[in-house]
Amino acid sequence: MIISQLLASGGIWLSLGGTELLLDPGPGSIVQVTKRKMRAERLDAIIVSHRHLDHSGDVNVMVEAMTQGGLRRHGRLFAPADALGPEPVMFSYLKDSIEGTVTLQEGKSYKVGEVSFTTPVKHIHRVETYGMVFRTPRHTFSYIADTRFFRGIVDHYSGELLIINTVFLEPRLPSPHDYLPVEHLSVPDAAYIIKALKPKVAILTHFGMNVWRAKPWEVAEQMTQAVGIKVIAARDGMRFDFSKLNVPDHENDES
Ligand SMILES: [Zn+2]
């Protein structure tokens, strides 16, 4: 999907009561952000769930944007150790333009302004990968980044809102013909996880080609019916307002 750009891969912008975070800035993040007139210089941190290109491709340019071309030392980068190691996602010359890099580790908590987040469990993915549980003074929500399904996943990501990367339409078993191992969640995995975690609202995102062909909004509608929880398919540029979590379900329509 990132090669075709049928869907944008710029990541998720979290605007949380004055704390601004950018999650997984994949290729085109700078284009999407500027197109929507979002102020990258206001970002407090960039958080990378894992080093794969679709989650980190625009880290460098977004660091430049966050620091106004390196003129204003500002903000931090959070990423797993292997994204900061010998082949880092951020060029070394940018290191001094930010306030620091922070290594994400299993079971640890971090704080940015009024927001704290934890990286509760290491995912099963080709590179070191974490999802996050975010806590603001008003809300708790979770992001399940790329992973193969594992039983314990439902022990970690409760919250009022769940954002879940849903790549496959059907579970895919590893095959000798796969050049890369298939370590992603499928639509049935997402349904199982949502049902177990019972958020008020779930957002499916990060669709592979087969989910795209199946029309994500129809997949989400079917899942809403099946699990009895409001499931929304993300769209490019979609905004989700946290105040929607406080209104009764029947009024809880996306916009
Ligand atoms: Zn990945």
Residues whose N, C-alpha, C, O or C-beta is under 5 A from the ligand:
A	BS01	ZN	H52 D146
